[in-house]
Every structure is written in C-alpha cells, then in structure tokens.
Amino acid sequence: MVVIQNKISKQYVSALPKDAFGGRIFVIYTEEEARKAIAYLNTHSIVGVDTETRPSFRKGTVHKVALLQVSTHDTCFLFRLNHLGLPDFLEEFLQNDVLKVGLSLKDDFAMLRKRNQKDPQSGNWIELQDYVTRFGIEEKSLLKIYALLFGKKISKSQRLSNWEAETLTEAQQLYAATDAWACVEIYTYLEELRSHGNYEVVKVPDEQPEQA
C-alpha cells in the first residue's frame, strides 16, 4: 500500500535530495530537426510538455515564448521557438491525439497562442493541477507535487534565466528538460497507482501558528 500525503511543507522539500532528468536532450533549431523530433514523438502515447519565456524586468515589456519542451520518459526535445517559430506541423502535433501532460497549461496555452492563432488546447491534454486532486493531493506546484510523490526535489534555479540566449547553457537545458519530464513521470506514476488501487491518502494537519 502506497501512502500519499495531501500536502508538503517548503521546509520539508528543501531538505530533500535533488533529482533531475537523466535521459537524452536534443536542442532543436531548424524545421528539419523539428520534423524528425515530431516523427519520433508521434510514436509515443504520452509526453510531458512545458514552455519557457524570457523574463521581463521592465514594466510593460512582455516577451514571446522562447522554448517548448516535449519529453518522453527518456528523451526530451527543446524546440527553440525564438529561432524556429511555430510551424504548422508542430502546431498539428500539439493538437493531435498523443496525450500531453503539463502543469499550469492555461499559461502555456496563452503564450503559445501569441505565437500563432491556433488554440493548442483542442488537442489531448491533461492538466496536472486538476488531475492530482483525484488523489487527494492539494499542492499545485510541480516542485511540491514531485517531492510529495518521489521524496526528491527538482531545481528551479534557472527559471528566470535568459531563454532567448544564443546558446542555452547545460544548466538551462537540464532545467527545461526536467520540468517536462517530471510531468510525464507524475502522471504515469499516479495512473499506475490508480489502476491497482493500492494507495491511501493521509491528510497532513495544518501548521499551527507559534504561540506568542
């Protein structure tokens, strides 16, 4: 029997060992590379998806989404949309029947729509923030959901880095791949638990405020 807690504290997460994607990472710059990547991804039934946008530190300045990450259990493709744009065949992949799992998809969809008019959410998508509630999980962040299920933490240190840089650093690539990969790992793990019915949800008491 697997015990799942409904929530986890920041303090507990901070003490956990780190985890990261350990598979192959391919950075995609051209349409030719992208077509090969999509052909490979279309042979899979489920993938994890995320996006990254260059942060803006100036009021009124908003950048377009720069990176689209799509990951299987062992291979992640980083589509550099600031070089590639959003070609039709990539849009078609986002709208096809391959199951795509992500977190805060509303934000990702909004950023992708700014690249083109088509709505990616017409495809086959799972929003993890909604999905985990079926298991009694109350957390909404990828970091906490992953920590709660696997007892490890994933780094968020590159989140505010420059995603439009000419070359992505190894740290950026690993961060981006890990976010997409973590989505597919969470969904697959919970689906396995659900299919076997061998889990129990334990409610963690709310933290009590310190007495004066």
ZICOR-V493968 format. One record per pair of residues at least 12 apart in sequence whose C-alpha atoms are under 10 Angstrom apart, sorted by sequence separation. I is the first residue (numbers start at 0). J is the second residue. D is the distance in Angstrom with one decimal. If there is no record, write none. Layout:
i: {I | I}
j: {J | J}
d: {D | D}
This chain:
i: {51 | 52 | 53 | 65 | 66 | 67 | 107 | 108 | 127 | 128 | 136 | 141 | 142 | 159 | 51 | 52 | 53 | 65 | 66 | 67 | 107 | 127 | 128 | 131 | 142 | 157 | 158 | 162 | 50 | 51 | 52 | 65 | 66 | 67 | 127 | 141 | 156 | 157 | 50 | 51 | 52 | 64 | 65 | 66 | 104 | 105 | 156 | 157 | 50 | 51 | 64 | 65 | 66 | 104 | 128 | 154 | 157 | 158 | 49 | 50 | 51 | 63 | 64 | 65 | 66 | 127 | 157 | 158 | 49 | 50 | 63 | 65 | 66 | 67 | 156 | 157 | 48 | 49 | 50 | 65 | 154 | 155 | 48 | 49 | 64 | 104 | 154 | 155 | 47 | 48 | 49 | 90 | 99 | 104 | 105 | 153 | 46 | 47 | 48 | 104 | 155 | 46 | 47 | 48 | 94 | 99 | 100 | 101 | 102 | 103 | 104 | 154 | 155 | 46 | 47 | 69 | 94 | 95 | 98 | 99 | 100 | 101 | 102 | 103 | 104 | 153 | 154 | 45 | 46 | 47 | 90 | 93 | 94 | 96 | 97 | 98 | 99 | 100 | 101 | 102 | 103 | 153 | 45 | 46 | 51 | 85 | 91 | 93 | 94 | 95 | 96 | 97 | 98 | 99 | 100 | 101 | 102 | 103 | 44 | 45 | 48 | 50 | 85 | 90 | 92 | 93 | 94 | 95 | 96 | 97 | 98 | 99 | 100 | 101 | 102 | 43 | 46 | 47 | 48 | 49 | 50 | 51 | 52 | 71 | 86 | 87 | 90 | 91 | 93 | 94 | 95 | 96 | 102 | 153 | 40 | 43 | 46 | 51 | 52 | 70 | 85 | 86 | 90 | 93 | 94 | 95 | 40 | 50 | 69 | 70 | 84 | 85 | 87 | 92 | 93 | 94 | 100 | 40 | 69 | 80 | 84 | 91 | 92 | 93 | 37 | 69 | 90 | 36 | 81 | 40 | 80 | 39 | 40 | 149 | 40 | 103 | 142 | 145 | 149 | 102 | 103 | 141 | 144 | 145 | 148 | 102 | 103 | 141 | 144 | 27 | 36 | 37 | 102 | 142 | 145 | 149 | 26 | 27 | 36 | 67 | 101 | 141 | 145 | 148 | 27 | 36 | 141 | 144 | 148 | 26 | 36 | 25 | 33 | 64 | 24 | 32 | 33 | 67 | 141 | 33 | 48 | 64 | 65 | 66 | 24 | 32 | 33 | 64 | 65 | 23 | 63 | 64 | 22 | 23 | 30 | 62 | 63 | 64 | 22 | 23 | 24 | 25 | 26 | 27 | 28 | 29 | 63 | 64 | 65 | 20 | 22 | 23 | 24 | 25 | 26 | 27 | 28 | 29 | 33 | 48 | 49 | 63 | 64 | 21 | 22 | 23 | 24 | 25 | 26 | 27 | 28 | 29 | 37 | 41 | 45 | 46 | 47 | 48 | 49 | 50 | 62 | 63 | 20 | 21 | 22 | 23 | 24 | 25 | 26 | 27 | 28 | 30 | 34 | 37 | 40 | 44 | 45 | 46 | 47 | 48 | 49 | 20 | 21 | 22 | 23 | 24 | 25 | 26 | 27 | 28 | 29 | 30 | 33 | 36 | 44 | 45 | 46 | 47 | 48 | 49 | 20 | 21 | 28 | 29 | 30 | 34 | 37 | 38 | 41 | 43 | 44 | 45 | 46 | 47 | 48 | 49 | 50 | 131 | 20 | 27 | 28 | 29 | 30 | 33 | 34 | 37 | 41 | 42 | 43 | 44 | 45 | 46 | 47 | 49 | 52 | 127 | 131 | 134 | 27 | 28 | 30 | 33 | 37 | 41 | 48 | 50 | 51 | 126 | 127 | 130 | 133 | 40 | 49 | 50 | 125 | 30 | 49 | 50 | 52 | 125 | 127 | 131 | 134 | 30 | 48 | 49 | 51 | 127 | 130 | 134 | 50 | 126 | 133 | 50 | 125 | 134 | 135 | 136 | 134 | 135 | 136 | 137 | 134 | 135 | 136 | 135 | 48 | 102 | 47 | 101 | 102 | 45 | 46 | 47 | 101 | 45 | 100 | 101 | 102 | 99 | 100 | 101 | 102 | 81 | 82 | 100 | 101 | 81 | 100 | 101 | 79 | 80 | 81 | 82 | 99 | 100 | 79 | 81 | 99 | 100 | 101 | 98 | 100 | 101 | 100 | 100 | 79 | 77 | 65 | 66 | 76 | 65 | 66 | 75 | 64 | 65 | 75 | 77 | 64 | 65 | 76 | 77 | 63 | 75 | 76 | 62 | 75 | 74 | 75 | 77 | 56 | 76 | 54 | 55 | 68 | 75 | 53 | 54 | 70 | 71 | 75 | 52 | 53 | 54 | 55 | 69 | 70 | 74 | 51 | 52 | 53 | 54 | 68 | 69 | 70 | 72 | 73 | 51 | 52 | 53 | 54 | 67 | 68 | 70 | 71 | 72 | 51 | 52 | 53 | 54 | 66 | 67 | 68 | 69 | 70 | 71 | 72 | 51 | 52 | 53 | 68 | 69 | 70 | 71 | 72 | 51 | 52 | 53 | 68 | 69 | 70 | 71 | 72 | 51 | 67 | 68 | 70 | 71 | 72 | 70 | 71 | 69 | 70 | 72 | 51 | 50 | 5 | 49 | 5 | 18 | 48 | 49 | 18 | 48 | 49 | 50 | 5 | 6 | 7 | 17 | 47 | 49 | 50 | 4 | 5 | 6 | 7 | 8 | 12 | 16 | 47 | 48 | 49 | 3 | 4 | 5 | 6 | 7 | 12 | 15 | 18 | 47 | 48 | 49 | 3 | 4 | 5 | 6 | 11 | 18 | 19 | 47 | 48 | 3 | 4 | 5 | 6 | 9 | 12 | 13 | 17 | 18 | 19 | 20 | 46 | 47 | 48 | 49 | 4 | 9 | 12 | 15 | 16 | 17 | 18 | 19 | 46 | 47 | 48 | 8 | 11 | 12 | 15 | 16 | 17 | 18 | 19 | 47 | 48 | 7 | 11 | 14 | 15 | 16 | 17 | 18 | 46 | 47 | 6 | 7 | 9 | 14 | 15 | 16 | 17 | 46 | 47 | 6 | 8 | 12 | 13 | 14 | 15 | 45 | 46 | 47 | 5 | 7 | 8 | 11 | 12 | 13 | 47 | 6 | 7 | 12 | 26 | 46 | 6 | 7 | 11 | 12 | 26 | 45 | 46 | 5 | 45 | 4 | 3 | 4 | 3 | 24 | 2 | 26 | 1 | 25 | 24 | 24 | 23 | 22 | 24 | 25 | 20 | 21 | 24 | 20 | 23 | 24 | 19 | 20 | 22 | 19 | 20 | 21 | 22 | 20 | 21 | 19 | 20 | 19 | 20 | 22 | 18 | 19 | 20 | 21 | 20 | 19 | 20 | 19 | 18 | 1 | 0 | 0 | 1 | 2 | 3 | 4 | 5 | 6 | 8 | 0 | 1 | 2 | 3 | 4 | 5 | 6 | 7 | 0 | 1 | 2 | 3 | 4 | 5 | 6 | 8 | 0 | 1 | 2 | 3 | 4 | 5 | 6 | 8 | 0 | 1 | 2 | 3 | 4 | 5 | 6}
j: {63 | 64 | 65 | 77 | 78 | 79 | 119 | 120 | 139 | 140 | 148 | 153 | 154 | 171 | 64 | 65 | 66 | 78 | 79 | 80 | 120 | 140 | 141 | 144 | 155 | 170 | 171 | 175 | 64 | 65 | 66 | 79 | 80 | 81 | 141 | 155 | 170 | 171 | 65 | 66 | 67 | 79 | 80 | 81 | 119 | 120 | 171 | 172 | 66 | 67 | 80 | 81 | 82 | 120 | 144 | 170 | 173 | 174 | 66 | 67 | 68 | 80 | 81 | 82 | 83 | 144 | 174 | 175 | 67 | 68 | 81 | 83 | 84 | 85 | 174 | 175 | 67 | 68 | 69 | 84 | 173 | 174 | 68 | 69 | 84 | 124 | 174 | 175 | 68 | 69 | 70 | 111 | 120 | 125 | 126 | 174 | 68 | 69 | 70 | 126 | 177 | 69 | 70 | 71 | 117 | 122 | 123 | 124 | 125 | 126 | 127 | 177 | 178 | 70 | 71 | 93 | 118 | 119 | 122 | 123 | 124 | 125 | 126 | 127 | 128 | 177 | 178 | 70 | 71 | 72 | 115 | 118 | 119 | 121 | 122 | 123 | 124 | 125 | 126 | 127 | 128 | 178 | 71 | 72 | 77 | 111 | 117 | 119 | 120 | 121 | 122 | 123 | 124 | 125 | 126 | 127 | 128 | 129 | 71 | 72 | 75 | 77 | 112 | 117 | 119 | 120 | 121 | 122 | 123 | 124 | 125 | 126 | 127 | 128 | 129 | 71 | 74 | 75 | 76 | 77 | 78 | 79 | 80 | 99 | 114 | 115 | 118 | 119 | 121 | 122 | 123 | 124 | 130 | 181 | 69 | 72 | 75 | 80 | 81 | 99 | 114 | 115 | 119 | 122 | 123 | 124 | 70 | 80 | 99 | 100 | 114 | 115 | 117 | 122 | 123 | 124 | 130 | 71 | 100 | 111 | 115 | 122 | 123 | 124 | 69 | 101 | 122 | 69 | 114 | 74 | 114 | 74 | 75 | 184 | 76 | 139 | 178 | 181 | 185 | 139 | 140 | 178 | 181 | 182 | 185 | 140 | 141 | 179 | 182 | 66 | 75 | 76 | 141 | 181 | 184 | 188 | 66 | 67 | 76 | 107 | 141 | 181 | 185 | 188 | 68 | 77 | 182 | 185 | 189 | 68 | 78 | 68 | 76 | 107 | 68 | 76 | 77 | 111 | 185 | 78 | 93 | 109 | 110 | 111 | 70 | 78 | 79 | 110 | 111 | 70 | 110 | 111 | 70 | 71 | 78 | 110 | 111 | 112 | 71 | 72 | 73 | 74 | 75 | 76 | 77 | 78 | 112 | 113 | 114 | 70 | 72 | 73 | 74 | 75 | 76 | 77 | 78 | 79 | 83 | 98 | 99 | 113 | 114 | 72 | 73 | 74 | 75 | 76 | 77 | 78 | 79 | 80 | 88 | 92 | 96 | 97 | 98 | 99 | 100 | 101 | 113 | 114 | 72 | 73 | 74 | 75 | 76 | 77 | 78 | 79 | 80 | 82 | 86 | 89 | 92 | 96 | 97 | 98 | 99 | 100 | 101 | 73 | 74 | 75 | 76 | 77 | 78 | 79 | 80 | 81 | 82 | 83 | 86 | 89 | 97 | 98 | 99 | 100 | 101 | 102 | 74 | 75 | 82 | 83 | 84 | 88 | 91 | 92 | 95 | 97 | 98 | 99 | 100 | 101 | 102 | 103 | 104 | 185 | 75 | 82 | 83 | 84 | 85 | 88 | 89 | 92 | 96 | 97 | 98 | 99 | 100 | 101 | 102 | 104 | 107 | 182 | 186 | 189 | 83 | 84 | 86 | 89 | 93 | 97 | 104 | 106 | 107 | 182 | 183 | 186 | 189 | 97 | 106 | 107 | 182 | 88 | 107 | 108 | 110 | 183 | 185 | 189 | 192 | 89 | 107 | 108 | 110 | 186 | 189 | 193 | 110 | 186 | 193 | 111 | 186 | 198 | 199 | 200 | 199 | 200 | 201 | 202 | 200 | 201 | 202 | 202 | 124 | 178 | 124 | 178 | 179 | 123 | 124 | 125 | 179 | 124 | 179 | 180 | 181 | 179 | 180 | 181 | 182 | 162 | 163 | 181 | 182 | 163 | 182 | 183 | 162 | 163 | 164 | 165 | 182 | 183 | 163 | 165 | 183 | 184 | 185 | 183 | 185 | 186 | 186 | 187 | 167 | 172 | 161 | 162 | 172 | 162 | 163 | 172 | 162 | 163 | 173 | 175 | 163 | 164 | 175 | 176 | 163 | 175 | 176 | 163 | 176 | 176 | 177 | 179 | 159 | 179 | 158 | 159 | 172 | 179 | 158 | 159 | 175 | 176 | 180 | 158 | 159 | 160 | 161 | 175 | 176 | 180 | 158 | 159 | 160 | 161 | 175 | 176 | 177 | 179 | 180 | 159 | 160 | 161 | 162 | 175 | 176 | 178 | 179 | 180 | 160 | 161 | 162 | 163 | 175 | 176 | 177 | 178 | 179 | 180 | 181 | 161 | 162 | 163 | 178 | 179 | 180 | 181 | 182 | 162 | 163 | 164 | 179 | 180 | 181 | 182 | 183 | 163 | 179 | 180 | 182 | 183 | 184 | 183 | 184 | 183 | 184 | 187 | 175 | 175 | 131 | 175 | 132 | 145 | 175 | 176 | 146 | 176 | 177 | 178 | 134 | 135 | 136 | 146 | 176 | 178 | 179 | 134 | 135 | 136 | 137 | 138 | 142 | 146 | 177 | 178 | 179 | 134 | 135 | 136 | 137 | 138 | 143 | 146 | 149 | 178 | 179 | 180 | 135 | 136 | 137 | 138 | 143 | 150 | 151 | 179 | 180 | 136 | 137 | 138 | 139 | 142 | 145 | 146 | 150 | 151 | 152 | 153 | 179 | 180 | 181 | 182 | 138 | 143 | 146 | 149 | 150 | 151 | 152 | 153 | 180 | 181 | 182 | 143 | 146 | 147 | 150 | 151 | 152 | 153 | 154 | 182 | 183 | 143 | 147 | 150 | 151 | 152 | 153 | 154 | 182 | 183 | 143 | 144 | 146 | 151 | 152 | 153 | 154 | 183 | 184 | 144 | 146 | 150 | 151 | 152 | 153 | 183 | 184 | 185 | 144 | 146 | 147 | 150 | 151 | 152 | 186 | 146 | 147 | 152 | 166 | 186 | 147 | 148 | 152 | 153 | 167 | 186 | 187 | 147 | 187 | 147 | 147 | 148 | 148 | 169 | 148 | 172 | 148 | 172 | 172 | 173 | 173 | 173 | 175 | 176 | 172 | 173 | 176 | 173 | 176 | 177 | 173 | 174 | 176 | 174 | 175 | 176 | 177 | 176 | 177 | 176 | 177 | 177 | 178 | 180 | 177 | 178 | 179 | 180 | 180 | 180 | 181 | 181 | 181 | 192 | 192 | 195 | 196 | 197 | 198 | 199 | 200 | 201 | 203 | 196 | 197 | 198 | 199 | 200 | 201 | 202 | 203 | 197 | 198 | 199 | 200 | 201 | 202 | 203 | 205 | 198 | 199 | 200 | 201 | 202 | 203 | 204 | 206 | 199 | 200 | 201 | 202 | 203 | 204 | 205}
d: {9.3 | 4.4 | 6.7 | 10.0 | 5.6 | 6.7 | 9.4 | 6.7 | 8.2 | 7.8 | 9.8 | 8.7 | 8.0 | 10.0 | 6.1 | 5.1 | 9.0 | 8.3 | 4.8 | 6.8 | 9.7 | 9.4 | 8.6 | 8.3 | 8.0 | 7.1 | 8.3 | 9.8 | 7.0 | 6.0 | 6.7 | 6.0 | 5.4 | 9.9 | 8.6 | 9.9 | 9.0 | 5.9 | 7.6 | 5.0 | 9.2 | 9.2 | 5.0 | 7.2 | 10.0 | 8.7 | 9.0 | 9.3 | 5.4 | 6.7 | 7.0 | 4.8 | 9.4 | 8.5 | 9.1 | 9.9 | 9.3 | 7.9 | 8.4 | 4.5 | 8.1 | 8.9 | 7.4 | 8.2 | 9.6 | 9.2 | 6.5 | 8.5 | 6.1 | 5.9 | 7.8 | 9.3 | 9.8 | 9.6 | 8.0 | 8.4 | 7.4 | 5.2 | 8.8 | 8.8 | 9.5 | 7.1 | 5.6 | 6.8 | 9.6 | 8.8 | 6.9 | 9.4 | 7.9 | 4.7 | 8.9 | 9.4 | 9.9 | 8.6 | 8.8 | 8.4 | 9.9 | 5.6 | 6.5 | 6.3 | 9.7 | 6.4 | 5.0 | 9.3 | 9.2 | 8.3 | 8.7 | 7.6 | 8.3 | 7.0 | 8.7 | 8.6 | 8.9 | 5.4 | 6.5 | 10.0 | 8.1 | 9.2 | 8.2 | 6.2 | 5.8 | 6.4 | 5.6 | 7.8 | 9.0 | 7.6 | 9.2 | 8.9 | 4.9 | 8.5 | 8.9 | 9.0 | 5.5 | 9.9 | 8.1 | 5.1 | 4.8 | 4.8 | 5.5 | 5.2 | 7.0 | 8.2 | 7.0 | 7.7 | 10.0 | 8.4 | 9.5 | 5.6 | 6.9 | 8.4 | 6.4 | 6.4 | 5.8 | 6.2 | 6.3 | 6.0 | 6.1 | 9.5 | 9.2 | 9.0 | 9.5 | 9.2 | 9.9 | 7.6 | 8.9 | 7.8 | 5.7 | 5.3 | 5.4 | 8.5 | 7.4 | 8.8 | 6.9 | 8.6 | 8.9 | 7.6 | 9.7 | 8.9 | 9.8 | 9.7 | 9.3 | 9.7 | 9.9 | 10.0 | 9.8 | 9.6 | 8.7 | 8.4 | 8.4 | 3.7 | 6.6 | 8.8 | 9.7 | 8.6 | 8.3 | 9.9 | 9.2 | 9.8 | 9.6 | 9.5 | 6.6 | 9.1 | 6.9 | 6.1 | 6.8 | 9.7 | 8.3 | 9.8 | 8.6 | 9.7 | 7.3 | 7.1 | 9.6 | 8.3 | 8.0 | 8.9 | 9.8 | 7.7 | 9.5 | 9.7 | 9.0 | 8.7 | 10.0 | 8.9 | 9.5 | 9.7 | 9.8 | 9.5 | 9.6 | 9.2 | 8.7 | 9.8 | 9.4 | 9.8 | 9.1 | 8.6 | 9.0 | 7.1 | 8.8 | 8.4 | 8.7 | 7.8 | 9.6 | 8.6 | 7.7 | 7.9 | 9.2 | 10.0 | 9.7 | 9.6 | 9.3 | 9.1 | 7.0 | 9.1 | 8.7 | 9.5 | 9.7 | 9.6 | 7.0 | 9.2 | 9.3 | 7.8 | 6.7 | 8.6 | 9.9 | 9.6 | 7.7 | 7.9 | 8.8 | 9.4 | 9.2 | 9.9 | 8.7 | 8.5 | 9.9 | 9.9 | 9.4 | 9.0 | 9.2 | 7.2 | 9.5 | 9.5 | 9.4 | 9.9 | 8.9 | 9.2 | 9.6 | 5.7 | 9.5 | 9.5 | 6.7 | 6.6 | 9.5 | 9.8 | 9.7 | 9.2 | 8.2 | 9.5 | 9.2 | 9.8 | 8.8 | 7.9 | 8.6 | 6.8 | 8.7 | 8.7 | 9.8 | 8.1 | 9.7 | 9.8 | 7.8 | 6.3 | 6.0 | 6.3 | 6.0 | 5.7 | 6.6 | 8.5 | 8.6 | 10.0 | 9.8 | 7.0 | 7.5 | 9.4 | 4.5 | 4.7 | 4.9 | 4.9 | 4.7 | 4.7 | 5.6 | 9.5 | 8.1 | 7.7 | 9.3 | 7.5 | 8.5 | 6.3 | 8.6 | 9.5 | 9.8 | 7.0 | 8.9 | 7.3 | 5.5 | 6.2 | 5.9 | 6.1 | 6.3 | 5.9 | 7.9 | 9.7 | 9.7 | 7.2 | 8.8 | 8.2 | 5.8 | 6.4 | 5.6 | 5.9 | 6.2 | 8.0 | 8.9 | 7.4 | 8.5 | 7.4 | 8.5 | 7.2 | 8.8 | 8.9 | 7.5 | 6.7 | 9.1 | 9.7 | 5.2 | 4.6 | 5.1 | 4.8 | 5.2 | 7.5 | 9.1 | 9.9 | 6.0 | 5.8 | 9.1 | 7.5 | 9.8 | 9.4 | 9.1 | 7.0 | 6.0 | 5.8 | 6.3 | 5.9 | 8.3 | 8.9 | 9.3 | 9.0 | 8.9 | 9.0 | 5.8 | 9.4 | 9.5 | 8.8 | 7.9 | 7.1 | 9.1 | 8.7 | 8.7 | 8.7 | 7.5 | 8.9 | 9.3 | 8.1 | 9.6 | 7.5 | 8.4 | 8.1 | 8.1 | 9.5 | 7.7 | 7.7 | 10.0 | 6.8 | 8.9 | 9.1 | 8.5 | 9.5 | 9.5 | 8.2 | 9.7 | 8.4 | 10.0 | 6.2 | 9.7 | 9.3 | 7.1 | 9.3 | 8.3 | 10.0 | 8.4 | 8.1 | 9.6 | 9.3 | 9.2 | 10.0 | 9.3 | 7.4 | 9.3 | 8.5 | 8.5 | 9.7 | 9.6 | 8.6 | 8.7 | 8.8 | 9.3 | 8.1 | 8.6 | 6.3 | 9.4 | 9.7 | 7.0 | 8.4 | 9.0 | 8.4 | 9.5 | 9.2 | 9.7 | 8.9 | 9.1 | 9.7 | 9.8 | 9.5 | 7.2 | 9.7 | 8.3 | 9.5 | 10.0 | 9.9 | 9.5 | 9.1 | 7.2 | 8.9 | 8.9 | 9.6 | 5.7 | 6.7 | 6.0 | 7.8 | 8.8 | 9.2 | 9.6 | 9.3 | 9.1 | 6.1 | 8.4 | 9.8 | 8.1 | 9.5 | 10.0 | 9.7 | 9.2 | 9.3 | 7.3 | 9.8 | 9.6 | 7.7 | 9.4 | 7.0 | 9.7 | 6.0 | 8.2 | 9.6 | 8.7 | 6.0 | 9.6 | 7.7 | 9.1 | 9.5 | 9.6 | 7.3 | 9.6 | 9.1 | 7.6 | 9.4 | 5.9 | 8.7 | 8.7 | 9.8 | 9.9 | 9.5 | 8.5 | 8.9 | 9.6 | 7.8 | 9.0 | 5.8 | 9.9 | 9.9 | 7.4 | 9.0 | 7.2 | 7.2 | 9.5 | 9.4 | 6.9 | 8.4 | 7.9 | 8.7 | 7.0 | 7.0 | 6.6 | 7.8 | 8.6 | 9.6 | 8.0 | 9.2 | 9.1 | 5.2 | 8.1 | 8.8 | 6.4 | 9.0 | 8.4 | 6.4 | 9.6 | 8.1 | 4.9 | 9.7 | 8.6 | 9.8 | 9.3 | 9.5 | 5.6 | 6.5 | 8.8 | 9.4 | 6.0 | 6.2 | 8.3 | 6.1 | 5.3 | 9.8 | 9.8 | 6.6 | 7.9 | 8.9 | 6.0 | 7.9 | 8.9 | 9.7 | 7.0 | 9.4 | 9.2 | 8.9 | 8.8 | 7.1 | 7.0 | 7.6 | 8.9 | 9.8 | 10.0 | 9.5 | 7.6 | 8.0 | 9.6 | 7.8 | 8.9 | 9.7 | 9.9 | 8.6 | 9.5 | 9.2 | 9.7 | 9.0 | 8.1 | 8.9 | 9.5 | 9.5 | 9.4 | 6.7 | 8.4 | 9.4 | 5.6 | 6.2 | 9.1 | 9.8 | 8.3 | 9.5 | 9.7 | 8.0 | 5.2 | 8.1 | 8.0 | 4.2 | 5.7 | 7.6 | 7.1 | 7.8 | 9.4 | 8.2 | 4.8 | 9.0 | 8.2 | 6.9 | 5.5 | 5.7 | 9.8 | 9.4 | 9.3 | 4.7 | 7.8 | 7.8 | 9.0 | 7.3 | 9.5 | 9.7 | 9.7 | 9.6 | 9.2 | 5.9 | 8.4 | 9.1 | 8.1 | 5.6 | 9.4 | 8.5 | 10.0 | 7.9 | 6.4 | 10.0 | 7.8 | 5.6 | 5.8 | 6.1 | 7.9 | 7.3 | 7.2 | 8.1 | 9.0 | 8.2 | 6.6 | 5.2 | 4.8 | 5.3 | 7.7 | 5.2 | 8.2 | 6.6 | 9.6 | 9.9 | 5.3 | 6.2 | 5.7 | 7.7 | 8.2 | 4.6 | 7.9 | 8.3 | 10.0 | 8.9 | 5.9 | 8.7 | 7.1 | 5.8 | 8.1 | 8.1 | 9.9 | 8.2 | 9.3 | 8.6 | 9.4 | 7.3 | 9.3 | 9.5 | 9.4 | 8.0 | 9.4 | 9.6 | 7.5 | 7.5 | 9.0 | 9.8 | 6.2 | 6.4 | 9.6 | 9.8 | 7.1 | 10.0 | 9.9 | 9.5 | 8.7 | 9.5 | 10.0 | 8.3 | 8.9 | 6.9 | 7.5 | 8.4 | 7.0 | 9.9 | 9.2 | 8.1 | 9.8 | 8.9 | 7.5 | 7.9 | 9.9 | 9.7 | 9.7 | 9.4 | 10.0 | 8.6 | 7.1 | 6.7 | 9.2 | 10.0 | 7.2 | 8.2 | 9.0 | 7.7 | 9.3 | 9.2 | 9.5 | 6.5 | 8.4 | 8.5 | 4.7 | 5.6 | 8.4 | 9.3 | 8.7 | 8.7 | 9.1 | 9.5 | 6.6 | 8.8 | 7.8 | 8.5 | 9.8 | 8.0 | 9.4 | 9.9 | 9.4 | 8.7 | 6.9 | 8.4 | 6.6 | 9.0 | 9.7 | 8.7 | 6.1 | 5.6 | 6.0 | 5.7 | 6.2 | 7.5 | 7.9 | 5.0 | 4.4 | 4.9 | 4.7 | 4.8 | 5.3 | 6.5 | 10.0 | 5.3 | 6.2 | 5.9 | 6.0 | 5.9 | 6.4 | 9.3 | 9.1 | 7.0 | 8.6 | 6.8 | 8.6 | 6.4 | 9.6 | 9.5}
